Every structure is written in C-alpha cells, then in structure tokens.
C-alpha cells in the first residue's frame, strides 16, 4: 500500500453490523491487486500495436460467436 | 524527387514518432504508480530525448506537428500544407 499520504487513509472503521441487520454474517467487499514489477517490454512499434508496452498486460479483443442469436 | 517516395518516408517517420510517443505515455503511467523505479525512469528519459529529436527532424522536413504556438512556421503558413488525418490511412 502507498503510505505517502497517511492522512488520506484512515484506519479501518470498526464493524458495526448492528446498524445493518441483513449483513450480520457478511464482510464488506475488499479489492486486491498484485503490484506490478517491470521486467521486460515490447519494442516501441510492438507496444503501439498491442496497446501496452508490458507483455503481461496484453488483453486482445477477440471476436466471439454470438450465442443468443441476437444482433451485434 | 519522387513524390510517393518522400511521402512514404514522411509516413515512416510519423509512425516512428507515434510508437516512441506511445512508449513515453505507457512509461509515464507506470511511473505514476512506481515513482522509484529508476530503470523505468531512465527508459522514459531515453524515449523523451528520442521523441524530441524525431519531432525536430520531422518538423524541419515536413512542417509542424502541432499548432497554436508549439511550432514555428516559415512563410507561407505551413500548418495547412500537410495532408489532414482523414486524407491518409493510419
């Protein structure tokens, strides 16, 4: 976690499930992403074509068959 | 000189500028979240220098890449001389 701006990251609020009866047995959602480490990069032209210079971030759009028979 | 030939050279240089500029964009975004990665920063600076010299080379030969005060123009006004983006395939 980025600790440069501690003022902007207050400590975790205590759980107050009492205020939310329907949430008694659930935790709030928390998102995690792994930290990226720069290892290798594409050449500039490859990067432009791939939309990223990081090989691990390539997410090509692939055309898939439309199952429902819908339009588009 | 053959017109088609020089136009190909111009497009090749423009493609190079696009690719190098893309590297500066992606490294910039990476550095925003990894400000202490000196290797990435060296590469950023490397591409910035390369971009500056490619842009200078382009503008000397083919005219300004940007308007509104970013580039000087000889007379006559050179901004309107180049093909517009929709006049050529990317």
Backbone of each chain as nested JSON, in Angstrom:
{
  "chains": [
    {"id": "A", "residues": [
      {"number": 1, "name": "UNK", "atoms": {"N": [0.846, -1.202, 0.0], "CA": [0.0, 0.0, 0.0], "C": [0.879, 1.249, 0.0]}},
      {"number": 2, "name": "UNK", "atoms": {"N": [0.391, 2.246, -0.691], "CA": [1.121, 3.503, -0.788], "C": [0.95, 4.276, 0.521]}},
      {"number": 3, "name": "UNK", "atoms": {"N": [2.059, 4.511, 1.215], "CA": [1.962, 5.177, 2.519], "C": [2.423, 6.623, 2.487]}},
      {"number": 4, "name": "UNK", "atoms": {"N": [2.474, 7.194, 1.261], "CA": [2.961, 8.572, 1.183], "C": [1.971, 9.564, 1.761]}},
      {"number": 5, "name": "UNK", "atoms": {"N": [0.688, 9.212, 1.76], "CA": [-0.321, 10.157, 2.209], "C": [-1.154, 9.539, 3.319]}},
      {"number": 6, "name": "UNK", "atoms": {"N": [-0.508, 9.349, 4.479], "CA": [-1.203, 8.629, 5.559], "C": [-2.503, 9.306, 5.97]}},
      {"number": 7, "name": "UNK", "atoms": {"N": [-2.569, 10.629, 5.83], "CA": [-3.773, 11.342, 6.239], "C": [-5.01, 10.932, 5.461]}},
      {"number": 8, "name": "UNK", "atoms": {"N": [-4.751, 10.421, 4.233], "CA": [-5.882, 10.071, 3.387], "C": [-6.352, 8.647, 3.598]}},
      {"number": 9, "name": "UNK", "atoms": {"N": [-5.673, 7.912, 4.425], "CA": [-6.057, 6.519, 4.65], "C": [-6.353, 6.287, 6.12]}},
      {"number": 10, "name": "UNK", "atoms": {"N": [-7.551, 6.657, 6.533], "CA": [-7.887, 6.453, 7.948], "C": [-7.889, 4.965, 8.27]}},
      {"number": 11, "name": "UNK", "atoms": {"N": [-7.658, 4.625, 9.493], "CA": [-7.672, 3.224, 9.884], "C": [-9.028, 2.606, 9.598]}},
      {"number": 12, "name": "UNK", "atoms": {"N": [-9.043, 1.29, 9.6], "CA": [-10.305, 0.609, 9.295], "C": [-11.371, 0.996, 10.298]}},
      {"number": 13, "name": "UNK", "atoms": {"N": [-12.546, 1.263, 9.774], "CA": [-13.664, 1.55, 10.665], "C": [-14.063, 0.261, 11.374]}},
      {"number": 14, "name": "UNK", "atoms": {"N": [-14.455, 0.387, 12.62], "CA": [-14.921, -0.824, 13.301], "C": [-16.176, -1.346, 12.62]}},
      {"number": 15, "name": "UNK", "atoms": {"N": [-16.326, -2.65, 12.641], "CA": [-17.536, -3.232, 12.054], "C": [-18.731, -2.887, 12.919]}},
      {"number": 16, "name": "UNK", "atoms": {"N": [-19.715, -2.361, 12.298], "CA": [-20.917, -2.012, 13.052], "C": [-22.102, -2.718, 12.423]}},
      {"number": 17, "name": "UNK", "atoms": {"N": [-22.027, -4.047, 12.471], "CA": [-23.083, -4.825, 11.841], "C": [-24.449, -4.581, 12.472]}},
      {"number": 18, "name": "UNK", "atoms": {"N": [-24.4, -4.057, 13.71], "CA": [-25.667, -3.794, 14.374], "C": [-26.564, -2.837, 13.589]}},
      {"number": 19, "name": "UNK", "atoms": {"N": [-25.897, -1.92, 12.817], "CA": [-26.674, -0.96, 12.036], "C": [-27.269, -1.584, 10.775]}},
      {"number": 20, "name": "UNK", "atoms": {"N": [-26.723, -2.728, 10.39], "CA": [-27.175, -3.35, 9.145], "C": [-27.578, -4.791, 9.42]}},
      {"number": 21, "name": "UNK", "atoms": {"N": [-28.787, -4.997, 9.87], "CA": [-29.213, -6.329, 10.295], "C": [-29.008, -7.39, 9.214]}},
      {"number": 22, "name": "UNK", "atoms": {"N": [-29.212, -6.996, 7.945], "CA": [-29.134, -8.004, 6.879], "C": [-27.693, -8.435, 6.618]}},
      {"number": 23, "name": "UNK", "atoms": {"N": [-26.702, -7.736, 7.184], "CA": [-25.306, -8.034, 6.871], "C": [-24.591, -8.779, 7.984]}},
      {"number": 24, "name": "UNK", "atoms": {"N": [-25.363, -9.352, 8.9], "CA": [-24.768, -9.937, 10.089], "C": [-23.605, -10.887, 9.819]}},
      {"number": 25, "name": "UNK", "atoms": {"N": [-23.755, -11.712, 8.795], "CA": [-22.726, -12.72, 8.594], "C": [-21.824, -12.415, 7.4]}},
      {"number": 26, "name": "UNK", "atoms": {"N": [-21.862, -11.176, 6.906], "CA": [-21.033, -10.866, 5.741], "C": [-20.019, -9.78, 6.045]}},
      {"number": 27, "name": "UNK", "atoms": {"N": [-18.857, -9.858, 5.386], "CA": [-17.88, -8.772, 5.443], "C": [-18.117, -7.851, 4.256]}},
      {"number": 28, "name": "UNK", "atoms": {"N": [-17.7, -6.596, 4.402], "CA": [-17.752, -5.705, 3.246], "C": [-16.757, -6.182, 2.202]}},
      {"number": 29, "name": "UNK", "atoms": {"N": [-17.003, -5.855, 0.956], "CA": [-16.11, -6.269, -0.127], "C": [-14.791, -5.514, -0.041]}},
      {"number": 30, "name": "UNK", "atoms": {"N": [-13.686, -6.202, -0.312], "CA": [-12.383, -5.566, -0.362], "C": [-11.679, -6.033, -1.624]}},
      {"number": 31, "name": "UNK", "atoms": {"N": [-11.088, -5.1, -2.348], "CA": [-10.43, -5.463, -3.611], "C": [-8.917, -5.48, -3.423]}},
      {"number": 32, "name": "UNK", "atoms": {"N": [-8.253, -6.432, -4.058], "CA": [-6.794, -6.515, -4.014], "C": [-6.263, -6.651, -5.429]}},
      {"number": 33, "name": "UNK", "atoms": {"N": [-5.158, -5.976, -5.73], "CA": [-4.477, -6.227, -6.997], "C": [-3.001, -6.451, -6.706]}},
      {"number": 34, "name": "UNK", "atoms": {"N": [-2.35, -7.363, -7.432], "CA": [-0.921, -7.571, -7.208], "C": [-0.124, -6.378, -7.721]}},
      {"number": 35, "name": "UNK", "atoms": {"N": [1.012, -6.093, -7.089], "CA": [1.872, -4.999, -7.505], "C": [2.621, -5.403, -8.768]}},
      {"number": 36, "name": "UNK", "atoms": {"N": [2.69, -4.47, -9.716], "CA": [3.361, -4.791, -10.97], "C": [4.866, -4.553, -10.864]}},
      {"number": 37, "name": "UNK", "atoms": {"N": [5.654, -5.506, -11.343], "CA": [7.104, -5.336, -11.41], "C": [7.535, -5.278, -12.864]}},
      {"number": 38, "name": "UNK", "atoms": {"N": [8.301, -4.259, -13.196], "CA": [8.738, -4.092, -14.579], "C": [9.874, -5.064, -14.866]}},
      {"number": 39, "name": "UNK", "atoms": {"N": [9.639, -5.972, -15.78], "CA": [10.697, -6.901, -16.163], "C": [11.139, -6.651, -17.592]}},
      {"number": 40, "name": "UNK", "atoms": {"N": [10.199, -6.83, -18.529], "CA": [10.584, -6.676, -19.928], "C": [9.525, -5.88, -20.672]}},
      {"number": 41, "name": "UNK", "atoms": {"N": [9.906, -5.299, -21.817], "CA": [8.93, -4.527, -22.57], "C": [9.004, -4.873, -24.055]}},
      {"number": 42, "name": "UNK", "atoms": {"N": [7.912, -4.581, -24.756], "CA": [7.905, -4.717, -26.203], "C": [8.773, -3.628, -26.828]}},
      {"number": 43, "name": "UNK", "atoms": {"N": [9.095, -3.8, -28.095], "CA": [9.702, -2.703, -28.853], "C": [8.618, -1.641, -29.042]}},
      {"number": 44, "name": "UNK", "atoms": {"N": [9.019, -0.385, -29.302], "CA": [8.012, 0.676, -29.443], "C": [6.906, 0.344, -30.449]}},
      {"number": 45, "name": "UNK", "atoms": {"N": [7.245, -0.207, -31.613], "CA": [6.205, -0.49, -32.611], "C": [5.294, -1.634, -32.149]}},
      {"number": 46, "name": "UNK", "atoms": {"N": [5.883, -2.666, -31.534], "CA": [5.059, -3.755, -30.991], "C": [4.123, -3.218, -29.91]}},
      {"number": 47, "name": "UNK", "atoms": {"N": [4.652, -2.329, -29.076], "CA": [3.858, -1.765, -27.977], "C": [2.675, -0.977, -28.524]}},
      {"number": 48, "name": "UNK", "atoms": {"N": [2.928, -0.173, -29.558], "CA": [1.853, 0.621, -30.155], "C": [0.755, -0.286, -30.687]}},
      {"number": 49, "name": "UNK", "atoms": {"N": [1.154, -1.39, -31.308], "CA": [0.166, -2.308, -31.89], "C": [-0.584, -3.089, -30.809]}},
      {"number": 50, "name": "UNK", "atoms": {"N": [0.109, -3.413, -29.716], "CA": [-0.513, -4.212, -28.652], "C": [-1.333, -3.348, -27.692]}},
      {"number": 51, "name": "UNK", "atoms": {"N": [-1.102, -2.036, -27.712], "CA": [-1.811, -1.154, -26.789], "C": [-1.177, -1.096, -25.413]}},
      {"number": 52, "name": "UNK", "atoms": {"N": [-0.044, -1.747, -25.242], "CA": [0.707, -1.694, -23.987], "C": [2.15, -2.09, -24.249]}},
      {"number": 53, "name": "UNK", "atoms": {"N": [3.063, -1.542, -23.465], "CA": [4.463, -1.951, -23.628], "C": [4.791, -3.156, -22.741]}},
      {"number": 54, "name": "UNK", "atoms": {"N": [3.824, -3.532, -21.883], "CA": [4.06, -4.642, -20.955], "C": [3.422, -5.934, -21.48]}},
      {"number": 55, "name": "UNK", "atoms": {"N": [4.241, -6.936, -21.827], "CA": [3.676, -8.184, -22.368], "C": [2.641, -8.799, -21.43]}},
      {"number": 56, "name": "UNK", "atoms": {"N": [2.805, -8.638, -20.121], "CA": [1.873, -9.266, -19.177], "C": [0.515, -8.555, -19.139]}},
      {"number": 57, "name": "UNK", "atoms": {"N": [0.41, -7.407, -19.81], "CA": [-0.865, -6.677, -19.798], "C": [-1.613, -6.746, -21.126]}},
      {"number": 58, "name": "UNK", "atoms": {"N": [-1.135, -7.573, -22.02], "CA": [-1.821, -7.678, -23.32], "C": [-3.185, -8.331, -23.125]}},
      {"number": 59, "name": "UNK", "atoms": {"N": [-4.223, -7.638, -23.55], "CA": [-5.597, -8.168, -23.476], "C": [-6.271, -7.932, -24.824]}},
      {"number": 60, "name": "UNK", "atoms": {"N": [-5.955, -8.788, -25.785], "CA": [-6.528, -8.536, -27.119], "C": [-8.041, -8.741, -27.118]}},
      {"number": 61, "name": "UNK", "atoms": {"N": [-8.721, -7.927, -27.908], "CA": [-10.155, -8.119, -28.096], "C": [-10.342, -9.263, -29.081]}},
      {"number": 62, "name": "UNK", "atoms": {"N": [-11.05, -10.278, -28.669], "CA": [-11.289, -11.396, -29.569], "C": [-12.768, -11.5, -29.882]}},
      {"number": 63, "name": "UNK", "atoms": {"N": [-13.019, -11.648, -31.159], "CA": [-14.409, -11.748, -31.604], "C": [-14.935, -13.135, -31.24]}},
      {"number": 64, "name": "UNK", "atoms": {"N": [-16.083, -13.147, -30.567], "CA": [-16.657, -14.434, -30.203], "C": [-18.001, -14.615, -30.884]}},
      {"number": 65, "name": "UNK", "atoms": {"N": [-18.374, -15.891, -31.065], "CA": [-19.677, -16.192, -31.65], "C": [-20.775, -15.659, -30.736]}},
      {"number": 66, "name": "UNK", "atoms": {"N": [-21.781, -15.093, -31.334], "CA": [-22.926, -14.602, -30.564], "C": [-23.875, -15.763, -30.32]}},
      {"number": 67, "name": "UNK", "atoms": {"N": [-24.052, -16.14, -29.032], "CA": [-24.798, -17.361, -28.738], "C": [-26.311, -17.178, -28.818]}},
      {"number": 68, "name": "UNK", "atoms": {"N": [-26.804, -16.051, -28.337], "CA": [-28.253, -15.902, -28.252], "C": [-28.938, -15.634, -29.582]}},
      {"number": 69, "name": "UNK", "atoms": {"N": [-28.188, -15.528, -30.635], "CA": [-28.778, -15.219, -31.919], "C": [-29.193, -13.76, -32.029]}},
      {"number": 70, "name": "UNK", "atoms": {"N": [-28.717, -12.964, -31.084], "CA": [-29.058, -11.548, -31.094], "C": [-28.259, -10.795, -32.144]}},
      {"number": 71, "name": "UNK", "atoms": {"N": [-28.556, -9.546, -32.293], "CA": [-27.845, -8.729, -33.267], "C": [-26.657, -8.058, -32.59]}},
      {"number": 72, "name": "UNK", "atoms": {"N": [-25.54, -7.978, -33.274], "CA": [-24.403, -7.228, -32.782], "C": [-23.336, -8.02, -32.13]}}
    ]},
    {"id": "B", "residues": [
      {"number": 1, "name": "UNK", "atoms": {"N": [12.56, 14.927, -56.836], "CA": [12.461, 13.639, -56.125], "C": [11.055, 13.049, -56.288]}},
      {"number": 2, "name": "UNK", "atoms": {"N": [10.996, 11.753, -56.328], "CA": [9.728, 11.054, -56.452], "C": [8.786, 11.405, -55.29]}},
      {"number": 3, "name": "UNK", "atoms": {"N": [7.583, 11.869, -55.616], "CA": [6.671, 12.335, -54.577], "C": [6.203, 11.195, -53.67]}},
      {"number": 4, "name": "UNK", "atoms": {"N": [5.844, 10.045, -54.289], "CA": [5.382, 8.902, -53.491], "C": [6.474, 8.43, -52.528]}},
      {"number": 5, "name": "UNK", "atoms": {"N": [7.705, 8.491, -52.98], "CA": [8.82, 8.056, -52.158], "C": [8.978, 8.926, -50.918]}},
      {"number": 6, "name": "UNK", "atoms": {"N": [8.938, 10.244, -51.12], "CA": [9.086, 11.135, -49.968], "C": [7.894, 11.009, -49.029]}},
      {"number": 7, "name": "UNK", "atoms": {"N": [6.7, 10.755, -49.602], "CA": [5.528, 10.607, -48.753], "C": [5.646, 9.349, -47.889]}},
      {"number": 8, "name": "UNK", "atoms": {"N": [6.209, 8.276, -48.45], "CA": [6.439, 7.077, -47.65], "C": [7.422, 7.348, -46.522]}},
      {"number": 9, "name": "UNK", "atoms": {"N": [8.446, 8.117, -46.838], "CA": [9.438, 8.459, -45.797], "C": [8.788, 9.273, -44.689]}},
      {"number": 10, "name": "UNK", "atoms": {"N": [7.902, 10.196, -45.107], "CA": [7.216, 11.033, -44.125], "C": [6.346, 10.159, -43.208]}},
      {"number": 11, "name": "UNK", "atoms": {"N": [5.609, 9.221, -43.81], "CA": [4.74, 8.352, -43.009], "C": [5.545, 7.444, -42.09]}},
      {"number": 12, "name": "UNK", "atoms": {"N": [6.687, 6.999, -42.582], "CA": [7.538, 6.134, -41.769], "C": [8.03, 6.874, -40.524]}},
      {"number": 13, "name": "UNK", "atoms": {"N": [8.44, 8.124, -40.752], "CA": [8.912, 8.954, -39.635], "C": [7.762, 9.223, -38.654]}},
      {"number": 14, "name": "UNK", "atoms": {"N": [6.574, 9.473, -39.211], "CA": [5.399, 9.733, -38.369], "C": [5.052, 8.49, -37.536]}},
      {"number": 15, "name": "UNK", "atoms": {"N": [5.15, 7.307, -38.146], "CA": [4.902, 6.057, -37.415], "C": [5.903, 5.886, -36.281]}},
      {"number": 16, "name": "UNK", "atoms": {"N": [7.141, 6.224, -36.568], "CA": [8.185, 6.123, -35.543], "C": [7.853, 7.042, -34.372]}},
      {"number": 17, "name": "UNK", "atoms": {"N": [7.419, 8.276, -34.708], "CA": [7.053, 9.241, -33.667], "C": [5.893, 8.707, -32.839]}},
      {"number": 18, "name": "UNK", "atoms": {"N": [4.882, 8.139, -33.514], "CA": [3.73, 7.573, -32.799], "C": [4.176, 6.487, -31.827]}},
      {"number": 19, "name": "UNK", "atoms": {"N": [5.056, 5.588, -32.31], "CA": [5.483, 4.457, -31.477], "C": [6.302, 4.936, -30.282]}},
      {"number": 20, "name": "UNK", "atoms": {"N": [7.239, 5.86, -30.522], "CA": [8.073, 6.358, -29.426], "C": [7.226, 7.145, -28.431]}},
      {"number": 21, "name": "UNK", "atoms": {"N": [6.272, 7.926, -28.956], "CA": [5.414, 8.695, -28.052], "C": [4.56, 7.759, -27.201]}},
      {"number": 22, "name": "UNK", "atoms": {"N": [4.121, 6.649, -27.786], "CA": [3.343, 5.682, -27.01], "C": [4.165, 5.126, -25.848]}},
      {"number": 23, "name": "UNK", "atoms": {"N": [5.467, 4.88, -26.093], "CA": [6.338, 4.397, -25.014], "C": [6.408, 5.418, -23.875]}},
      {"number": 24, "name": "UNK", "atoms": {"N": [6.472, 6.703, -24.223], "CA": [6.533, 7.723, -23.166], "C": [5.219, 7.766, -22.389]}},
      {"number": 25, "name": "UNK", "atoms": {"N": [4.089, 7.54, -23.081], "CA": [2.795, 7.53, -22.397], "C": [2.722, 6.364, -21.416]}},
      {"number": 26, "name": "UNK", "atoms": {"N": [3.086, 5.162, -21.9], "CA": [2.945, 3.976, -21.052], "C": [3.935, 4.004, -19.883]}},
      {"number": 27, "name": "UNK", "atoms": {"N": [5.154, 4.466, -20.146], "CA": [6.131, 4.567, -19.056], "C": [5.692, 5.629, -18.054]}},
      {"number": 28, "name": "UNK", "atoms": {"N": [5.087, 6.722, -18.56], "CA": [4.577, 7.771, -17.68], "C": [3.535, 7.193, -16.714]}},
      {"number": 29, "name": "UNK", "atoms": {"N": [2.596, 6.41, -17.283], "CA": [1.54, 5.817, -16.446], "C": [2.137, 4.853, -15.425]}},
      {"number": 30, "name": "UNK", "atoms": {"N": [3.125, 4.07, -15.865], "CA": [3.78, 3.133, -14.951], "C": [4.487, 3.883, -13.822]}},
      {"number": 31, "name": "UNK", "atoms": {"N": [5.194, 4.967, -14.195], "CA": [5.947, 5.726, -13.189], "C": [5.036, 6.437, -12.188]}},
      {"number": 32, "name": "UNK", "atoms": {"N": [3.808, 6.737, -12.61], "CA": [2.865, 7.369, -11.677], "C": [2.643, 6.483, -10.45]}},
      {"number": 33, "name": "UNK", "atoms": {"N": [2.682, 5.175, -10.664], "CA": [2.479, 4.256, -9.534], "C": [3.778, 3.608, -9.057]}},
      {"number": 34, "name": "UNK", "atoms": {"N": [4.872, 3.825, -9.781], "CA": [6.179, 3.265, -9.401], "C": [7.249, 4.36, -9.482]}},
      {"number": 35, "name": "UNK", "atoms": {"N": [7.105, 5.429, -8.687], "CA": [7.994, 6.592, -8.848], "C": [9.46, 6.311, -8.526]}},
      {"number": 36, "name": "UNK", "atoms": {"N": [9.753, 5.205, -7.867], "CA": [11.151, 4.924, -7.506], "C": [11.84, 3.935, -8.433]}},
      {"number": 37, "name": "UNK", "atoms": {"N": [11.161, 3.562, -9.501], "CA": [11.755, 2.612, -10.442], "C": [12.695, 3.372, -11.39]}},
      {"number": 38, "name": "UNK", "atoms": {"N": [13.972, 3.425, -11.021], "CA": [14.938, 4.237, -11.769], "C": [15.183, 3.7, -13.177]}},
      {"number": 39, "name": "UNK", "atoms": {"N": [15.085, 2.387, -13.316], "CA": [15.283, 1.822, -14.649], "C": [14.19, 2.315, -15.605]}},
      {"number": 40, "name": "UNK", "atoms": {"N": [12.938, 2.279, -15.125], "CA": [11.833, 2.761, -15.955], "C": [12.004, 4.252, -16.247]}},
      {"number": 41, "name": "UNK", "atoms": {"N": [12.5, 4.998, -15.251], "CA": [12.667, 6.429, -15.452], "C": [13.771, 6.724, -16.466]}},
      {"number": 42, "name": "UNK", "atoms": {"N": [14.85, 5.942, -16.411], "CA": [15.901, 6.116, -17.414], "C": [15.369, 5.843, -18.815]}},
      {"number": 43, "name": "UNK", "atoms": {"N": [14.541, 4.805, -18.914], "CA": [13.978, 4.5, -20.225], "C": [13.018, 5.597, -20.665]}},
      {"number": 44, "name": "UNK", "atoms": {"N": [12.254, 6.145, -19.709], "CA": [11.363, 7.263, -20.028], "C": [12.173, 8.424, -20.594]}},
      {"number": 45, "name": "UNK", "atoms": {"N": [13.245, 8.797, -19.895], "CA": [14.078, 9.912, -20.359], "C": [14.714, 9.612, -21.715]}},
      {"number": 46, "name": "UNK", "atoms": {"N": [15.095, 8.358, -21.895], "CA": [15.671, 7.953, -23.174], "C": [14.681, 8.17, -24.308]}},
      {"number": 47, "name": "UNK", "atoms": {"N": [13.42, 7.741, -24.095], "CA": [12.41, 7.894, -25.147], "C": [12.0, 9.35, -25.333]}},
      {"number": 48, "name": "UNK", "atoms": {"N": [12.005, 10.132, -24.254], "CA": [11.684, 11.558, -24.387], "C": [12.71, 12.244, -25.296]}},
      {"number": 49, "name": "UNK", "atoms": {"N": [13.988, 11.943, -25.077], "CA": [15.027, 12.546, -25.922], "C": [14.862, 12.111, -27.377]}},
      {"number": 50, "name": "UNK", "atoms": {"N": [14.609, 10.809, -27.542], "CA": [14.444, 10.295, -28.896], "C": [13.235, 10.961, -29.573]}},
      {"number": 51, "name": "UNK", "atoms": {"N": [12.158, 11.121, -28.807], "CA": [10.947, 11.749, -29.338], "C": [11.218, 13.186, -29.758]}},
      {"number": 52, "name": "UNK", "atoms": {"N": [11.936, 13.912, -28.901], "CA": [12.242, 15.309, -29.218], "C": [13.031, 15.407, -30.519]}},
      {"number": 53, "name": "UNK", "atoms": {"N": [14.02, 14.509, -30.68], "CA": [14.849, 14.641, -31.875], "C": [14.084, 14.171, -33.117]}},
      {"number": 54, "name": "UNK", "atoms": {"N": [13.217, 13.166, -32.985], "CA": [12.401, 12.739, -34.131], "C": [11.413, 13.831, -34.544]}},
      {"number": 55, "name": "UNK", "atoms": {"N": [10.801, 14.476, -33.547], "CA": [9.856, 15.555, -33.86], "C": [10.559, 16.72, -34.542]}},
      {"number": 56, "name": "UNK", "atoms": {"N": [11.752, 17.045, -34.042], "CA": [12.514, 18.139, -34.647], "C": [12.821, 17.798, -36.105]}},
      {"number": 57, "name": "UNK", "atoms": {"N": [13.271, 16.551, -36.311], "CA": [13.607, 16.112, -37.664], "C": [12.381, 16.196, -38.581]}},
      {"number": 58, "name": "UNK", "atoms": {"N": [11.235, 15.75, -38.058], "CA": [10.005, 15.774, -38.859], "C": [9.611, 17.2, -39.223]}},
      {"number": 59, "name": "UNK", "atoms": {"N": [9.635, 18.058, -38.216], "CA": [9.152, 19.419, -38.445], "C": [10.065, 20.203, -39.387]}},
      {"number": 60, "name": "UNK", "atoms": {"N": [11.38, 19.909, -39.338], "CA": [12.307, 20.556, -40.268], "C": [11.965, 20.181, -41.704]}},
      {"number": 61, "name": "UNK", "atoms": {"N": [11.603, 18.904, -41.898], "CA": [11.4, 18.419, -43.263], "C": [9.98, 18.599, -43.772]}},
      {"number": 62, "name": "UNK", "atoms": {"N": [8.982, 18.372, -42.891], "CA": [7.611, 18.261, -43.401], "C": [6.636, 19.275, -42.813]}},
      {"number": 63, "name": "UNK", "atoms": {"N": [7.057, 20.045, -41.845], "CA": [6.143, 21.032, -41.289], "C": [5.706, 20.689, -39.879]}},
      {"number": 64, "name": "UNK", "atoms": {"N": [4.949, 21.61, -39.273], "CA": [4.614, 21.478, -37.848], "C": [3.728, 20.272, -37.532]}},
      {"number": 65, "name": "UNK", "atoms": {"N": [4.0, 19.652, -36.381], "CA": [3.17, 18.55, -35.897], "C": [2.012, 19.065, -35.042]}},
      {"number": 66, "name": "UNK", "atoms": {"N": [2.229, 20.231, -34.412], "CA": [1.186, 20.816, -33.56], "C": [1.047, 22.293, -33.917]}},
      {"number": 67, "name": "UNK", "atoms": {"N": [-0.159, 22.826, -33.664], "CA": [-0.365, 24.242, -33.94], "C": [-0.535, 25.016, -32.631]}},
      {"number": 68, "name": "UNK", "atoms": {"N": [-1.081, 26.202, -32.704], "CA": [-1.355, 27.029, -31.525], "C": [-0.124, 27.26, -30.648]}},
      {"number": 69, "name": "UNK", "atoms": {"N": [0.997, 27.612, -31.313], "CA": [2.142, 28.059, -30.527], "C": [3.193, 27.025, -30.204]}},
      {"number": 70, "name": "UNK", "atoms": {"N": [3.016, 25.812, -30.68], "CA": [4.01, 24.788, -30.359], "C": [5.153, 24.718, -31.361]}},
      {"number": 71, "name": "UNK", "atoms": {"N": [4.919, 25.198, -32.579], "CA": [5.962, 25.113, -33.594], "C": [6.037, 26.416, -34.385]}},
      {"number": 72, "name": "UNK", "atoms": {"N": [7.255, 26.732, -34.838], "CA": [7.444, 27.904, -35.682], "C": [7.027, 27.56, -37.111]}},
      {"number": 73, "name": "UNK", "atoms": {"N": [6.701, 28.583, -37.899], "CA": [6.35, 28.339, -39.296], "C": [7.096, 29.298, -40.208]}},
      {"number": 74, "name": "UNK", "atoms": {"N": [7.615, 28.809, -41.333], "CA": [8.126, 29.714, -42.347], "C": [6.95, 30.299, -43.115]}},
      {"number": 75, "name": "UNK", "atoms": {"N": [7.23, 31.276, -43.996], "CA": [6.186, 31.858, -44.821], "C": [6.216, 31.184, -46.19]}},
      {"number": 76, "name": "UNK", "atoms": {"N": [5.122, 30.756, -46.766], "CA": [3.747, 30.867, -46.265], "C": [3.435, 29.884, -45.131]}},
      {"number": 77, "name": "UNK", "atoms": {"N": [2.367, 30.2, -44.407], "CA": [1.875, 29.421, -43.264], "C": [1.847, 27.926, -43.595]}},
      {"number": 78, "name": "UNK", "atoms": {"N": [2.574, 27.14, -42.793], "CA": [2.809, 25.761, -43.2], "C": [1.822, 24.746, -42.619]}},
      {"number": 79, "name": "UNK", "atoms": {"N": [1.069, 25.196, -41.638], "CA": [0.168, 24.255, -40.939], "C": [-0.828, 23.587, -41.889]}},
      {"number": 80, "name": "UNK", "atoms": {"N": [-1.295, 24.376, -42.904], "CA": [-2.343, 23.853, -43.779], "C": [-1.805, 23.085, -44.979]}},
      {"number": 81, "name": "UNK", "atoms": {"N": [-0.495, 22.872, -45.024], "CA": [0.085, 22.213, -46.193], "C": [0.045, 20.697, -46.122]}},
      {"number": 82, "name": "UNK", "atoms": {"N": [0.172, 20.159, -44.933], "CA": [0.234, 18.703, -44.798], "C": [-1.118, 18.082, -45.061]}},
      {"number": 83, "name": "UNK", "atoms": {"N": [-1.14, 16.799, -45.425], "CA": [-2.447, 16.137, -45.537], "C": [-3.123, 16.078, -44.168]}},
      {"number": 84, "name": "UNK", "atoms": {"N": [-4.448, 16.269, -44.134], "CA": [-5.189, 16.159, -42.895], "C": [-5.295, 14.683, -42.513]}},
      {"number": 85, "name": "UNK", "atoms": {"N": [-5.507, 14.397, -41.247], "CA": [-5.522, 12.99, -40.807], "C": [-6.485, 12.122, -41.619]}},
      {"number": 86, "name": "UNK", "atoms": {"N": [-7.638, 12.709, -42.032], "CA": [-8.625, 11.89, -42.746], "C": [-8.274, 11.741, -44.222]}},
      {"number": 87, "name": "UNK", "atoms": {"N": [-7.193, 12.406, -44.65], "CA": [-6.785, 12.29, -46.049], "C": [-5.773, 11.171, -46.265]}},
      {"number": 88, "name": "UNK", "atoms": {"N": [-5.398, 10.489, -45.193], "CA": [-4.449, 9.4, -45.331], "C": [-4.788, 8.294, -44.352]}},
      {"number": 89, "name": "UNK", "atoms": {"N": [-4.505, 7.047, -44.766], "CA": [-4.744, 5.927, -43.863], "C": [-3.758, 5.962, -42.721]}},
      {"number": 90, "name": "UNK", "atoms": {"N": [-4.174, 5.452, -41.582], "CA": [-3.27, 5.404, -40.425], "C": [-2.307, 4.235, -40.598]}}
    ]}
  ]
}
